[in-house]
Amino acid sequence: MKKILPIHKDPRGKWTPNYEGPYVVKKPFSGGALIITTMDGEELPLSVNADAVKKYYA
């Protein structure tokens, strides 16, 4: 699960979801960055910091 960063205001207020996903880690880097893909295999265009990811077991 990837954390949703509060860049845009959402009209739902505190009921806005905090995480999106699930995703699969394709490649971890030593600095803490991750390349993640959707469950269908589509790769996200940008890498994600490991601090913004939460383990999810499906």
MARKEPA-492766 format. One line per 8 residues: number of its first residue (from 0); their letters; for each residue x negated, y, z negated of N, C-alpha, C, CB. Coordinates in nm, 3 decimals, decimal comma. Each point is the difference from the previous one (the first is absolute). Glycine has a CB too. Example, Ala and Ser with C-alpha at 12.3 -4.5 7.8 and 13.67 -1.06 7.14 Angstrom:
0) AS) -1,319:-0,569:-0,780:0,089:0,119:0,000:-0,090:0,120:0,000:0,189:-0,117:-0,125 | -0,154:0,222:0,197:-0,082:0,119:-0,006:0,077:0,109:-0,073:-0,118:-0,063:0,215
***
This chain:
0) MKKILPIH) -0,085:-0,115:0,000:0,085:0,115:0,000:-0,090:0,123:0,000:0,187:-0,124:-0,121 | -0,153:0,220:0,206:-0,080:0,121:0,011:0,074:0,116:-0,063:-0,108:-0,086:0,211 | 0,040:0,164:-0,293:0,060:0,113:-0,068:0,035:0,108:0,101:-0,130:-0,052:-0,209 | 0,248:0,111:0,194:0,043:0,111:0,085:-0,044:0,129:-0,067:0,199:-0,132:0,091 | -0,281:0,209:-0,023:-0,049:0,125:-0,056:0,105:0,110:0,018:-0,238:-0,069:0,049 | 0,260:0,153:-0,150:0,106:0,102:0,006:-0,040:0,121:0,084:0,077:-0,076:-0,225 | -0,088:0,059:0,354:-0,037:0,110:0,089:0,122:0,084:0,036:-0,189:-0,138:0,092 | 0,300:0,071:-0,066:0,123:0,069:0,040:0,103:-0,009:-0,112:-0,046:-0,052:0,243
8) KDPRGKWT) 0,125:0,156:-0,258:0,110:-0,004:-0,096:0,109:-0,090:0,054:-0,053:0,234:-0,082 | 0,110:-0,315:-0,003:0,106:-0,091:0,038:0,127:0,040:-0,074:-0,166:-0,188:0,043 | 0,280:0,194:0,024:0,123:0,040:-0,068:0,049:-0,099:-0,106:0,059:0,119:0,208 | -0,115:-0,240:-0,210:0,043:-0,099:-0,100:-0,060:0,027:-0,137:0,022:-0,166:0,183 | -0,121:0,257:-0,192:-0,058:0,036:-0,128:-0,073:-0,114:-0,066:0,179:0,165:-0,025 | -0,143:-0,193:-0,101:-0,072:-0,104:-0,075:0,036:-0,141:0,047:-0,006:0,153:-0,195 | 0,105:-0,168:0,282:0,040:-0,131:0,051:-0,077:-0,038:0,128:0,227:0,037:-0,100 | -0,324:0,044:0,139:-0,084:-0,029:0,115:-0,087:-0,121:-0,030:0,000:0,245:0,068
16) PNYEGPYV) -0,012:-0,341:0,025:-0,086:-0,117:-0,027:-0,146:0,041:-0,016:0,158:-0,143:0,130 | -0,230:0,073:-0,219:-0,140:0,029:-0,027:-0,096:-0,080:0,089:0,066:0,051:-0,233 | -0,023:-0,166:0,281:-0,085:-0,087:0,080:0,072:-0,042:0,126:-0,115:-0,082:-0,206 | 0,037:0,051:0,310:0,054:-0,055:0,122:-0,078:-0,125:0,036:0,073:0,229:0,080 | -0,012:-0,318:-0,008:-0,071:-0,122:0,037:0,094:-0,117:0,000:-0,211:0,091:-0,094 | 0,165:-0,208:0,092:-0,132:-0,052:-0,032:-0,095:0,005:0,120:0,106:-0,148:-0,171 | -0,234:0,149:0,143:-0,106:0,000:0,100:-0,100:-0,110:-0,032:0,029:0,247:0,037 | -0,109:-0,281:0,062:-0,106:-0,101:-0,015:-0,133:0,071:0,016:0,149:-0,189:0,088
24) VKKPFSGG) -0,243:0,163:-0,178:-0,133:0,059:0,011:-0,076:-0,075:0,108:-0,001:0,070:-0,244 | -0,038:0,003:0,348:-0,073:-0,061:0,111:-0,150:0,002:-0,025:0,182:0,071:0,156 | -0,233:0,045:-0,204:-0,144:0,011:-0,022:-0,028:0,097:-0,114:-0,044:-0,051:0,242 | -0,021:0,006:-0,350:-0,041:0,091:-0,107:-0,142:0,052:0,026:0,149:-0,123:-0,164 | -0,175:0,246:0,125:-0,134:0,058:0,012:-0,058:0,018:-0,140:0,063:0,119:0,216 | -0,194:-0,108:-0,225:-0,066:0,007:-0,130:0,031:0,128:-0,076:-0,180:-0,141:0,094 | 0,215:0,249:-0,027:0,030:0,126:-0,068:0,139:0,007:-0,058:-0,159:0,105:0,153 | 0,243:-0,205:-0,130:0,135:-0,003:-0,054:0,108:0,027:0,104:-0,097:0,074:-0,213
32) ALIITTMD) 0,059:-0,056:0,339:0,098:0,021:0,106:0,049:-0,136:0,050:-0,109:0,219:0,067 | 0,233:-0,221:-0,019:0,061:-0,123:0,051:0,062:0,027:0,136:0,044:-0,081:-0,234 | -0,056:-0,014:0,324:0,076:0,000:0,124:0,117:-0,094:-0,026:-0,205:0,048:0,153 | 0,328:0,002:-0,140:0,116:-0,083:-0,028:0,088:-0,013:0,124:-0,007:0,071:-0,241 | 0,080:-0,180:0,248:0,092:-0,026:0,111:0,137:-0,030:-0,057:-0,187:-0,088:0,145 | 0,289:0,105:-0,061:0,135:-0,037:-0,040:0,011:-0,153:0,003:0,095:0,218:0,091 | 0,015:-0,270:-0,136:0,019:-0,144:-0,002:0,009:-0,055:0,142:0,118:0,019:-0,220 | -0,087:0,066:0,319:0,008:-0,042:0,140:-0,136:0,004:0,069:0,233:0,084:0,006
40) GEELPLSV) -0,336:-0,029:-0,072:-0,133:0,005:0,058:-0,039:0,134:0,060:0,027:-0,237:0,043 | 0,060:0,337:-0,054:-0,032:0,132:0,054:-0,090:0,074:-0,099:0,220:0,008:0,126 | -0,335:0,038:-0,078:-0,098:0,066:-0,085:0,038:0,147:-0,020:-0,178:-0,158:0,080 | 0,166:0,208:-0,203:0,024:0,141:-0,026:-0,114:0,082:0,058:0,129:-0,056:-0,209 | -0,101:0,178:0,260:-0,103:0,077:0,069:-0,112:0,052:-0,091:0,175:0,063:0,160 | -0,148:-0,043:-0,288:-0,100:0,053:-0,092:-0,030:-0,100:-0,111:0,078:0,233:0,051 | -0,199:-0,225:-0,105:-0,034:-0,085:-0,114:0,065:0,057:-0,126:-0,220:-0,068:0,109 | 0,232:-0,016:-0,211:0,069:0,036:-0,123:-0,096:-0,021:-0,116:0,226:-0,061:0,098
48) NADAVKKY) -0,224:0,150:-0,195:-0,082:-0,015:-0,120:0,058:-0,114:-0,085:-0,064:0,247:0,004 | -0,023:-0,326:-0,063:0,045:-0,114:-0,080:0,078:0,045:-0,124:-0,198:-0,131:0,081 | 0,179:0,254:-0,128:0,075:0,050:-0,115:0,148:0,020:0,032:-0,208:0,110:-0,082 | 0,242:-0,095:0,210:0,138:0,025:0,040:0,074:-0,127:0,037:-0,070:0,223:0,078 | 0,012:-0,339:-0,109:0,059:-0,128:0,037:0,028:-0,081:-0,126:-0,121:0,002:0,222 | 0,233:-0,071:-0,223:0,039:-0,083:-0,114:0,020:-0,143:0,050:0,110:0,197:-0,118 | -0,155:-0,295:0,040:0,017:-0,140:0,039:0,147:-0,037:0,003:-0,223:-0,057:-0,099 | 0,260:-0,020:0,201:0,137:-0,046:0,016:-0,006:-0,142:0,051:0,088:0,234:0,046
56) YA) -0,025:-0,327:-0,114:-0,001:-0,139:0,040:0,135:-0,035:0,059:-0,169:-0,056:-0,178 | 0,169:0,010:0,303:0,125:-0,037:0,067:0,012:-0,149:0,015:-0,003:0,216:0,122
***
